[in-house]
Amino acid sequence: MRRFFLGGLVLAVFTTACVSGTETPPGTAAAIFISTNITAAGVFAGDQIQVTASPVDIDDNPVTVPVTYSSSNTSIATVTQAGLITAVGAGTVQINIVAQPANAQLTLTVDGNISDAVTVAPATATVKVGAQQQFSAVVTTTLGNPARGKSVTWSTGDATKAQVTTTGLASAIVATGGVKICATATDVATASGCGTLTITP
């Protein structure tokens, strides 16, 4: 099997070189090229992914043969005979693609959208007393994908030195070598991250 990654497009070649011990004849599918529109942002329940299968013969010439699709676990993802995958629940599933006698398997992982970490930006900032600094937060899942539909709560390491609003806007009160401005995912208390605000006179 050869697999290539071109940005968000995944191409794979799965080869079946023999039929009943003999080389596949011209006009018979010896391999299947697969392309999908999966992106680096991950796949979540409710997402739909289009799979396109292109059978080729032993010389990589396109052949017109029936292609069938099936899912190894429909509680994770379903697939139509047009190659449209619908993600249903978290987990890993095999999408089986057959163009006799060739066959292919596309491994699909559906993200459970469970918060795991929070990245605060900027990581460090310096402002003068009385100034403000806007911080932002990105929540990522246990699979490292940007989480969807998550919110955070903001807090300050020392409210006598800096305060922060519910939207991450920090206000400098007194000079300090550094005060933590932190964001915590509202659904998982252990998923948090901080930036450091230095305040000069």
Residue pairs with C-beta under 8 A, 6 or more apart in sequence:
1 12
1 13
1 14
1 15
2 12
2 13
3 10
3 11
3 12
3 13
4 10
4 11
4 12
5 11
8 37
8 38
8 39
8 40
9 35
9 36
9 37
10 34
10 35
10 36
10 38
11 33
11 34
11 35
12 33
12 34
12 104
12 106
13 31
13 32
13 33
14 31
14 32
14 34
14 102
14 103
14 104
14 105
15 30
15 31
15 102
16 24
16 29
16 30
16 31
16 101
16 102
16 103
17 23
17 24
17 30
17 58
18 24
19 25
19 28
19 101
23 58
24 30
24 57
24 58
24 101
26 57
26 58
26 59
26 61
27 57
27 63
28 57
28 58
28 63
28 65
28 101
29 55
29 56
29 57
29 63
29 65
29 99
29 100
29 101
29 102
30 56
30 57
30 58
30 102
31 55
31 56
31 60
31 102
32 53
32 54
32 55
32 56
32 67
32 97
32 99
32 102
32 103
32 104
33 53
33 54
33 55
33 56
34 51
34 52
34 53
34 54
34 97
34 104
34 106
35 51
35 52
35 54
36 49
36 50
36 51
36 52
36 106
37 49
37 50
38 49
38 108
41 145
41 146
42 111
42 141
42 143
42 145
42 146
43 49
43 87
43 108
43 109
43 110
43 111
44 87
44 110
44 111
44 113
44 145
44 148
45 87
45 88
45 89
45 90
45 110
45 112
45 113
46 86
46 87
47 86
47 87
47 110
48 84
48 85
48 86
48 87
49 84
49 85
49 87
49 108
50 83
50 84
50 85
51 69
51 79
51 83
51 84
51 85
51 95
51 97
51 106
52 83
53 67
53 69
53 83
53 97
53 99
53 104
54 62
55 62
55 63
55 64
55 65
55 67
55 99
55 102
56 62
56 63
57 63
63 99
65 99
65 100
66 99
66 100
67 83
67 97
67 98
67 99
68 81
68 97
68 98
68 99
69 79
69 80
69 81
69 83
69 95
69 96
69 97
70 79
70 95
70 96
70 98
71 77
71 78
71 79
71 85
71 93
71 94
71 95
71 96
72 93
72 94
72 95
72 96
73 91
73 93
73 94
74 88
75 88
75 89
75 91
76 87
76 88
76 89
76 90
76 91
76 92
76 93
76 108
76 110
77 85
77 86
77 87
77 88
77 93
77 95
77 108
77 110
78 85
78 86
78 88
79 85
79 86
79 95
83 97
85 95
85 108
87 108
87 110
88 110
89 110
89 112
90 110
90 111
90 112
90 113
91 109
91 110
91 112
92 107
92 108
92 109
92 110
93 107
93 108
93 109
93 110
94 105
94 106
94 107
94 108
95 105
95 106
95 107
95 108
96 103
96 104
96 105
97 103
97 104
97 105
97 106
98 104
109 143
111 141
111 142
111 143
111 145
112 141
112 142
112 143
113 141
113 147
113 148
113 149
113 150
114 141
114 142
114 187
114 188
115 139
115 140
115 141
115 147
115 150
115 185
115 187
115 188
115 191
116 140
116 141
116 142
116 144
116 188
116 191
117 139
117 140
117 191
117 193
118 137
118 138
118 139
118 140
118 152
118 183
118 184
118 185
118 191
118 192
118 193
119 137
119 138
119 140
119 193
120 135
120 136
120 137
120 181
120 182
120 183
120 193
120 194
120 195
121 135
121 136
121 137
121 138
121 195
122 133
122 135
122 195
123 195
123 196
124 195
124 196
124 197
124 198
125 133
125 135
125 195
125 196
125 197
125 198
126 197
126 198
126 199
126 200
127 133
127 172
127 197
127 198
127 199
127 200
128 172
128 199
128 200
128 201
129 172
129 173
129 174
129 175
129 199
129 200
129 201
130 172
131 171
131 172
132 169
132 170
132 171
132 172
133 169
133 170
133 172
133 181
133 197
134 168
134 169
134 170
135 154
135 164
135 168
135 169
135 170
135 181
135 183
135 195
136 168
137 152
137 154
137 168
137 183
137 193
138 146
139 146
139 147
139 150
139 152
139 185
139 191
140 146
140 147
141 147
147 185
150 185
150 186
150 187
151 185
151 186
152 183
152 184
152 185
152 186
153 166
153 183
153 184
153 186
154 164
154 165
154 166
154 167
154 168
154 181
154 182
154 183
155 164
155 181
155 182
155 183
155 184
156 162
156 163
156 164
156 170
156 179
156 180
156 181
156 182
157 179
157 180
157 181
157 182
157 194
158 176
158 179
158 180
160 173
160 174
161 172
161 173
161 174
161 176
161 179
161 199
162 170
162 171
162 172
162 173
162 176
162 179
162 181
162 197
162 199
163 170
163 171
163 173
164 170
164 171
164 181
168 181
168 183
170 181
170 197
172 197
172 199
173 199
174 199
175 199
175 200
175 201
176 198
176 199
177 198
178 196
178 197
178 198
179 196
179 197
179 199
180 194
180 195
180 196
180 197
181 194
181 195
181 196
181 197
182 192
182 193
182 194
182 195
183 192
183 193
183 194
184 191
184 192
185 191
185 192
